[in-house]
Amino acid sequence: MRVRTYVPAVFVVLLIALLTVSASTKETRLVTGINPGDLAPGIKSLENGSDLSFHNHLGRYTLLCFWAAYDGESRARNVALSNEVNKLDSKKIVMYSISLDDNQSIFEETLKIDKLDKANQLREGFNSKSTLYKAYKLKRGLKTFLIDDKGKIISVNIHPKQLAELLKNS
């Protein structure tokens, strides 16, 4: 019988200790990663010398799209998302598309065929050897990332219709 009376008391003491420790910890810091809720890895020194910062503090989202001419799915997603972003308010979202094509001429020809504006189309020609490729773990497939103005990933591989709906609600 005594064992039963001590178990709840020990449980209550442990619960109070746990609540005290968790209440006294400071705000948790975000971790850099590629999942929703993580801080997006920074992008420095692309082939054209550009750096991308996702911290704009203007309330504007960044849509980051990785694609390549050799990957039909990523290429089609890039075109669809680009078309959708062009319909939206540029004060709410900016899109950067990064091609992982090795060959500059293939990249340029694909932009012409797909009728994409070169302004936000960038190229990282080192493909799987790129630090960017490794940071965003693209060996599991070329992806898109919706990032808020503080650099936090909101969504991965968002569909164009989801994008419009999400921005409408924010």
DRENZA-330200 format. One line per 4 residues: number of its first residue (from 1); for each residue x, y, z of N, C-alpha, C. Coordinates in pm, 1 decimal. Layout:
% DRENZA-330200
NUM	X Y Z X Y Z X Y Z ~ ...
***
This chain:
% DRENZA-330200
1	80.2 -120.1 0.0 0.0 0.0 0.0 84.9 127.1 0.0 ~ 191.1 126.7 73.8 274.1 246.9 79.9 335.2 282.1 -55.3 ~ 365.0 183.3 -133.4 421.9 209.4 -265.2 326.2 292.4 -347.3 ~ 199.7 264.3 -340.7 99.2 339.2 -415.2 92.5 485.3 -370.7
5	110.2 511.8 -245.3 101.8 650.2 -198.7 224.2 730.6 -238.2 ~ 339.2 665.3 -254.3 459.9 736.6 -292.2 467.9 762.7 -442.9 ~ 413.3 674.8 -523.1 420.0 691.5 -668.3 354.5 822.2 -712.5 ~ 232.0 853.3 -670.1 174.5 982.2 -712.0 254.3 1101.6 -660.1
9	309.3 1093.9 -541.3 386.4 1205.0 -486.7 512.9 1227.3 -569.5 ~ 581.6 1121.0 -607.0 701.8 1132.3 -689.2 665.2 1187.7 -826.6 ~ 555.1 1141.8 -881.5 509.3 1190.8 -1011.0 480.9 1340.4 -1006.0 ~ 415.3 1386.5 -901.2 382.8 1528.6 -886.6 510.4 1611.2 -873.7
13	606.7 1564.2 -798.9 732.8 1636.3 -781.3 807.3 1645.3 -914.8 ~ 812.2 1534.8 -988.8 877.9 1535.5 -1119.0 807.0 1628.8 -1216.9 ~ 676.7 1629.0 -1215.7 599.6 1716.6 -1303.3 626.0 1862.9 -1271.4 ~ 628.2 1897.5 -1145.9 656.7 2035.5 -1105.6 798.2 2074.9 -1147.0
17	894.5 1985.7 -1129.7 1032.3 2014.3 -1169.0 1042.2 2034.2 -1320.2 ~ 975.0 1950.4 -1396.0 976.4 1962.6 -1541.4 913.9 2093.7 -1586.4 ~ 802.0 2130.3 -1528.1 737.0 2256.7 -1563.6 823.6 2376.5 -1527.2 ~ 891.9 2370.2 -1415.3 979.7 2478.9 -1373.3 1095.6 2495.4 -1471.3
21	1156.8 2384.7 -1511.5 1269.2 2390.6 -1604.8 1222.9 2442.1 -1740.0 ~ 1110.1 2392.7 -1789.7 1064.4 2436.1 -1922.0 1019.1 2581.1 -1920.9 ~ 964.0 2627.6 -1812.8 919.8 2766.7 -1804.8 1037.8 2862.7 -1795.0 ~ 1148.7 2815.1 -1740.9 1262.8 2904.6 -1722.6 1356.5 2908.3 -1843.2
25	1337.3 2819.0 -1940.4 1425.4 2822.1 -2057.0 1390.6 2940.4 -2145.1 ~ 1493.0 2995.0 -2210.9 1473.1 3108.3 -2300.2 1408.0 3060.5 -2428.5 ~ 1366.9 3155.1 -2509.2 1304.6 3124.4 -2637.3 1397.6 3036.6 -2720.4 ~ 1341.8 2931.7 -2778.4 1423.9 2842.2 -2858.2 1464.2 2910.9 -2988.3
29	1581.4 2878.1 -3034.6 1630.2 2934.2 -3159.9 1599.9 2837.9 -3272.8 ~ 1573.1 2896.7 -3387.1 1546.0 2814.3 -3504.0 1675.0 2750.3 -3553.5 ~ 1659.5 2633.7 -3610.2 1772.3 2558.8 -3664.2 1774.3 2574.9 -3815.0 ~ 1891.8 2584.7 -3873.3 1901.9 2589.7 -4018.7 1880.0 2449.4 -4073.1
33	1790.4 2439.7 -4171.0 1758.7 2310.4 -4228.6 1672.7 2327.4 -4352.0 ~ 1607.2 2218.8 -4392.5 1526.7 2223.1 -4514.7 1381.8 2181.4 -4490.5 ~ 1339.7 2177.2 -4367.1 1203.1 2138.2 -4334.6 1122.3 2259.7 -4292.0 ~ 989.8 2254.5 -4307.5 907.9 2365.9 -4259.5 937.4 2393.7 -4111.9
37	955.4 2522.2 -4081.9 990.4 2564.0 -3946.3 1138.4 2591.1 -3928.7 ~ 1222.7 2538.5 -4017.6 1367.2 2562.4 -4011.6 1401.7 2693.7 -4080.6 ~ 1517.9 2747.9 -4046.1 1570.5 2861.9 -4120.3 1633.3 2809.4 -4249.1 ~ 1602.7 2873.2 -4360.3 1657.0 2831.0 -4488.8 1807.1 2857.0 -4492.9
41	1885.6 2761.7 -4543.8 2029.8 2785.6 -4557.4 2056.3 2906.0 -4647.5 ~ 2154.4 2985.2 -4612.4 2189.7 3101.7 -4692.9 2246.1 3061.2 -4828.3 ~ 2233.7 3150.6 -4923.9 2285.3 3124.2 -5058.2 2387.3 3232.2 -5090.6 ~ 2511.8 3188.9 -5104.6 2619.8 3283.2 -5132.3 2694.8 3242.0 -5256.0
45	2735.6 3340.1 -5329.9 2823.0 3323.4 -5445.4 2772.0 3222.1 -5546.9 ~ 2656.2 3251.7 -5602.0 2610.0 3173.3 -5716.0 2702.6 3201.4 -5832.7 ~ 2686.5 3128.5 -5939.0 2775.8 3140.9 -6054.0 2788.6 3284.9 -6104.8 ~ 2679.1 3362.0 -6096.0 2685.2 3500.7 -6144.4 2729.8 3597.7 -6034.1
49	2770.9 3544.2 -5919.9 2820.5 3627.9 -5811.3 2712.2 3676.7 -5716.1 ~ 2586.9 3635.6 -5735.0 2477.5 3682.2 -5649.1 2473.0 3607.6 -5516.7 ~ 2428.7 3679.2 -5417.3 2394.7 3621.1 -5287.6 2245.9 3646.0 -5267.7 ~ 2177.0 3551.0 -5204.5 2034.5 3569.5 -5175.8 2013.4 3573.9 -5026.4
53	1944.6 3676.9 -4981.9 1908.1 3687.7 -4841.5 1756.9 3678.0 -4830.4 ~ 1711.8 3597.3 -4739.2 1568.2 3579.4 -4720.7 1514.1 3669.3 -4609.9 ~ 1602.4 3737.8 -4540.0 1562.7 3826.0 -4430.4 1534.6 3965.3 -4486.4 ~ 1410.2 3992.0 -4522.7 1379.9 4123.1 -4579.1 1294.7 4208.1 -4485.7
57	1229.0 4146.6 -4388.9 1147.9 4216.6 -4288.7 1047.1 4313.7 -4349.4 ~ 1005.1 4284.6 -4470.6 903.8 4366.4 -4536.7 771.5 4291.7 -4546.0 ~ 766.5 4174.1 -4486.6 646.4 4092.9 -4496.2 636.1 4019.7 -4628.7 ~ 744.4 4018.6 -4704.8 741.5 3957.3 -4837.6 801.9 3816.8 -4831.6
61	728.9 3722.3 -4890.1 775.1 3584.6 -4898.8 874.6 3570.3 -5013.9 ~ 958.4 3468.8 -5003.0 1048.0 3431.3 -5110.9 1013.8 3288.7 -5151.3 ~ 995.0 3268.6 -5279.9 975.5 3134.2 -5332.1 1105.7 3095.4 -5400.7 ~ 1169.0 2991.5 -5351.0 1295.4 2943.2 -5402.5 1269.7 2812.1 -5475.4
65	1301.6 2810.7 -5603.3 1271.5 2693.9 -5686.3 1399.6 2641.0 -5749.1 ~ 1433.0 2515.7 -5718.6 1547.7 2449.9 -5781.0 1495.4 2366.3 -5897.6 ~ 1562.5 2376.4 -6011.3 1518.5 2303.2 -6129.4 1637.1 2274.8 -6220.7 ~ 1612.6 2191.9 -6320.8 1713.7 2163.4 -6423.1 1641.6 2119.0 -6549.6
69	1700.5 2146.8 -6663.5 1640.5 2109.3 -6791.7 1626.4 1957.8 -6802.9 ~ 1717.8 1883.4 -6742.4 1713.7 1737.6 -6750.1 1608.7 1674.5 -6658.9 ~ 1549.3 1752.9 -6569.9 1448.1 1702.4 -6476.4 1314.4 1764.2 -6515.1 ~ 1235.9 1690.0 -6592.9 1109.5 1742.0 -6646.8 1012.9 1790.1 -6541.4
73	1003.1 1717.4 -6430.2 909.1 1756.7 -6323.7 947.2 1891.1 -6263.0 ~ 1074.2 1909.3 -6231.6 1118.0 2035.6 -6170.5 1105.4 2151.1 -6269.3 ~ 1131.6 2122.8 -6395.3 1121.6 2226.4 -6498.5 976.6 2271.4 -6514.3 ~ 883.2 2177.5 -6520.9 740.7 2211.7 -6533.4 692.0 2286.8 -6410.1
77	737.3 2245.0 -6291.7 697.6 2313.0 -6167.0 750.6 2455.9 -6166.6 ~ 873.2 2475.1 -6215.0 931.5 2608.7 -6221.6 847.6 2700.8 -6309.7 ~ 806.6 2651.9 -6426.0 725.3 2732.9 -6517.4 589.7 2764.6 -6453.7 ~ 524.2 2664.0 -6396.7 391.8 2684.6 -6335.9 399.0 2783.4 -6219.3
81	498.6 2768.6 -6134.7 511.8 2860.2 -6021.0 547.9 3000.9 -6067.8 ~ 633.1 3010.6 -6166.9 670.1 3141.8 -6220.9 546.6 3213.3 -6276.1 ~ 464.8 3140.7 -6349.6 341.3 3199.1 -6403.1 247.7 3243.3 -6290.5 ~ 238.8 3164.2 -6186.2 151.9 3197.8 -6073.2 204.2 3320.6 -5998.5
85	333.3 3326.3 -5975.0 393.1 3440.6 -5904.8 373.8 3568.7 -5984.6 ~ 380.9 3560.2 -6116.8 360.2 3678.1 -6201.1 219.1 3735.0 -6187.7 ~ 123.4 3654.1 -6146.4 -14.5 3700.2 -6126.2 -32.3 3766.7 -5990.0 ~ 61.3 3743.7 -5898.9 47.7 3790.3 -5760.7 115.9 3925.4 -5740.6
89	86.0 3985.7 -5627.0 142.5 4114.8 -5589.7 291.2 4099.9 -5557.2 ~ 376.2 4174.6 -5625.4 520.9 4164.4 -5603.8 562.8 4216.8 -5466.2 ~ 473.1 4285.9 -5396.9 503.2 4330.3 -5260.3 485.6 4215.7 -5161.2 ~ 417.7 4109.6 -5203.4 393.9 3995.4 -5116.0 492.2 3881.8 -5138.1
93	544.8 3869.0 -5262.2 630.0 3753.7 -5292.0 728.8 3785.6 -5403.6 ~ 847.2 3726.4 -5391.3 948.2 3731.1 -5496.5 992.7 3586.4 -5518.9 ~ 1022.1 3554.0 -5643.4 1064.6 3417.4 -5676.2 1205.2 3418.9 -5733.0 ~ 1286.9 3325.4 -5685.0 1419.1 3301.8 -5740.5 1424.7 3156.4 -5784.3
97	1454.8 3135.8 -5909.9 1467.9 3001.1 -5963.7 1615.2 2974.7 -5988.6 ~ 1662.6 2862.6 -5938.7 1803.6 2828.6 -5953.6 1815.0 2699.1 -6032.7 ~ 1874.2 2711.8 -6150.3 1896.1 2596.5 -6236.7 2026.7 2528.1 -6197.8 ~ 2023.7 2396.6 -6198.5 2143.6 2319.4 -6169.5 2202.3 2257.0 -6296.6
101	2170.2 2317.0 -6410.0 2224.5 2269.2 -6536.9 2373.3 2301.5 -6545.7 ~ 2451.5 2204.0 -6590.6 2595.5 2224.8 -6605.2 2628.2 2322.0 -6717.0 ~ 2551.2 2320.2 -6821.5 2582.6 2394.0 -6942.6 2503.4 2525.1 -6950.3 ~ 2573.2 2636.8 -6960.7 2511.0 2768.8 -6969.7 2417.6 2779.7 -7089.8
105	2458.0 2726.2 -7203.4 2374.5 2738.4 -7323.9 2243.6 2659.7 -7310.3 ~ 2246.9 2545.2 -7243.9 2122.7 2469.5 -7219.6 2030.9 2550.3 -7129.1 ~ 2087.4 2610.9 -7027.3 2010.8 2695.8 -6935.7 1943.4 2809.7 -7012.4 ~ 2019.6 2880.5 -7092.0 1965.0 2994.4 -7167.0 1859.5 2951.5 -7268.6
109	1883.2 2842.2 -7336.6 1786.9 2793.4 -7435.8 1656.8 2748.3 -7367.8 ~ 1668.8 2686.3 -7252.0 1550.0 2643.2 -7177.3 1467.0 2763.6 -7134.4 ~ 1532.6 2870.5 -7092.2 1459.8 2991.9 -7054.1 1381.3 3047.1 -7172.7 ~ 1441.4 3044.7 -7291.4 1372.4 3092.9 -7411.9 1252.5 3004.2 -7444.5
113	1272.7 2874.6 -7444.3 1165.1 2780.8 -7477.8 1050.1 2792.1 -7378.0 ~ 1084.6 2803.5 -7249.9 982.2 2810.5 -7144.5 926.2 2951.3 -7125.9 ~ 980.6 3048.3 -7201.0 935.8 3188.7 -7195.0 942.9 3244.7 -7052.5 ~ 1059.1 3227.1 -6990.9 1080.5 3275.2 -6855.3 1165.9 3401.6 -6856.4
117	1129.6 3494.9 -6769.5 1205.1 3618.7 -6753.8 1338.7 3586.0 -6687.1 ~ 1446.3 3635.4 -6743.2 1580.4 3605.5 -6691.2 1610.8 3675.0 -6558.9 ~ 1530.5 3773.3 -6522.2 1561.5 3855.8 -6405.3 1585.0 3774.2 -6278.0 ~ 1500.4 3677.7 -6250.6 1512.9 3599.8 -6127.6 1549.4 3454.1 -6153.7
121	1603.9 3428.6 -6270.8 1650.0 3294.5 -6306.0 1801.7 3291.3 -6290.2 ~ 1848.3 3208.1 -6201.2 1991.2 3199.7 -6172.8 2039.6 3058.9 -6203.2 ~ 2169.2 3042.5 -6212.0 2223.8 2910.9 -6242.1 2337.8 2879.0 -6148.3 ~ 2338.4 2758.8 -6097.8 2447.0 2703.8 -6017.2 2496.3 2582.3 -6093.3
125	2596.3 2600.0 -6175.3 2636.8 2499.1 -6271.4 2719.3 2383.6 -6219.9 ~ 2736.0 2371.3 -6089.8 2818.9 2263.1 -6038.5 2737.8 2138.8 -6005.6 ~ 2608.4 2145.7 -6026.2 2517.3 2034.4 -6004.8 2540.1 1969.1 -5868.8 ~ 2563.7 1840.2 -5864.4 2571.3 1769.1 -5736.7 2697.5 1801.5 -5657.1
129	2792.6 1868.7 -5717.3 2915.5 1907.8 -5645.5 2898.7 2042.1 -5574.6 ~ 2789.2 2107.4 -5598.1 2763.5 2240.1 -5542.6 2736.3 2233.2 -5392.5 ~ 2786.2 2332.9 -5319.4 2754.4 2340.9 -5176.1 2605.3 2369.7 -5156.4 ~ 2548.0 2440.5 -5249.6 2404.3 2469.4 -5246.3 2323.9 2340.1 -5260.5
133	2364.9 2255.4 -5351.3 2302.1 2125.3 -5374.2 2303.7 2042.4 -5245.3 ~ 2417.0 2047.4 -5177.2 2431.7 1971.1 -5052.2 2352.4 2035.4 -4938.8 ~ 2356.9 2168.7 -4927.5 2287.1 2238.0 -4818.9 2136.7 2215.2 -4823.7 ~ 2081.0 2211.1 -4944.4 1937.1 2191.2 -4960.8 1900.3 2044.6 -4985.7
137	1998.8 1954.9 -4972.8 1978.3 1810.1 -4986.6 1897.7 1775.1 -5111.2 ~ 1944.8 1822.6 -5223.8 1871.9 1806.7 -5349.5 1893.0 1672.1 -5416.5 ~ 1976.2 1586.8 -5358.2 1993.5 1454.0 -5418.4 1865.0 1372.4 -5407.2 ~ 1777.3 1413.4 -5319.4 1647.8 1346.1 -5304.8 1542.7 1407.3 -5397.0
141	1583.0 1493.1 -5486.7 1491.5 1556.7 -5581.1 1499.4 1707.6 -5573.5 ~ 1478.5 1772.4 -5686.5 1482.0 1917.7 -5691.7 1351.7 1969.9 -5632.6 ~ 1360.6 2068.0 -5545.6 1247.0 2110.5 -5463.9 1220.5 2259.6 -5476.1 ~ 1107.6 2299.3 -5418.3 1076.0 2441.0 -5401.9 1055.3 2467.0 -5253.2
145	1087.9 2589.2 -5212.8 1075.9 2628.2 -5072.8 1008.1 2764.2 -5065.4 ~ 902.6 2775.0 -4986.4 840.1 2903.2 -4957.8 896.3 2950.1 -4824.4 ~ 956.6 3069.0 -4825.2 1030.4 3120.4 -4709.9 971.3 3254.4 -4669.4 ~ 950.3 3274.7 -4539.0 893.8 3402.7 -4493.3 1002.2 3509.9 -4485.6
149	963.3 3629.8 -4444.5 1056.3 3743.4 -4444.7 1163.1 3735.9 -4336.0 ~ 1152.7 3638.3 -4248.1 1254.5 3619.1 -4144.4 1347.6 3503.9 -4179.3 ~ 1325.4 3441.6 -4295.2 1411.1 3333.1 -4339.8 1362.4 3194.8 -4301.0 ~ 1243.4 3184.6 -4242.8 1190.2 3055.6 -4199.0 1113.9 2988.4 -4313.0
153	1141.4 2860.7 -4333.4 1072.0 2783.7 -4436.2 928.4 2759.3 -4391.9 ~ 833.9 2799.7 -4476.7 691.6 2783.1 -4448.6 639.5 2654.3 -4510.4 ~ 684.3 2625.4 -4632.7 635.1 2508.1 -4703.5 740.8 2458.6 -4801.7 ~ 736.3 2328.6 -4829.2 826.2 2266.9 -4926.2 740.7 2205.3 -5036.4
157	784.7 2225.0 -5160.9 714.8 2171.0 -5278.5 568.9 2213.3 -5285.5 ~ 547.0 2340.8 -5271.6 412.2 2396.8 -5274.7 356.7 2393.7 -5417.2 ~ 230.7 2367.0 -5428.6 161.0 2365.6 -5557.4 119.5 2509.2 -5590.7 ~ 116.2 2548.1 -5718.6 81.5 2686.4 -5754.5 -51.4 2733.7 -5695.3
161	-152.2 2650.8 -5693.6 -281.7 2691.9 -5636.8 -273.6 2709.2 -5485.5 ~ -192.0 2629.2 -5420.3 -171.1 2645.0 -5276.3 -102.0 2777.4 -5246.7 ~ -11.7 2815.5 -5334.2 63.3 2939.5 -5315.3 -31.5 3059.8 -5312.3 ~ -118.3 3068.8 -5409.8 -212.5 3180.8 -5415.4 -302.0 3183.1 -5291.3
165	-347.5 3067.4 -5249.5 -436.4 3059.2 -5133.8 -363.1 3100.3 -5005.9 ~ -240.5 3053.0 -4990.3 -162.7 3086.5 -4872.8 -136.9 3236.4 -4863.2 ~ -102.6 3298.5 -4974.2 -74.8 3442.0 -4973.4 -200.9 3524.3 -4952.2 ~ -313.6 3472.0 -4997.1 -440.3 3541.5 -4977.1 -476.0 3546.2 -4829.3
169	-440.9 3440.0 -4756.1 -474.5 3430.6 -4615.0 -375.2 3501.6 -4524.9 ~ -261.5 3543.6 -4579.6 -160.9 3606.2 -4490.8 -174.7 3756.8 -4489.6
***
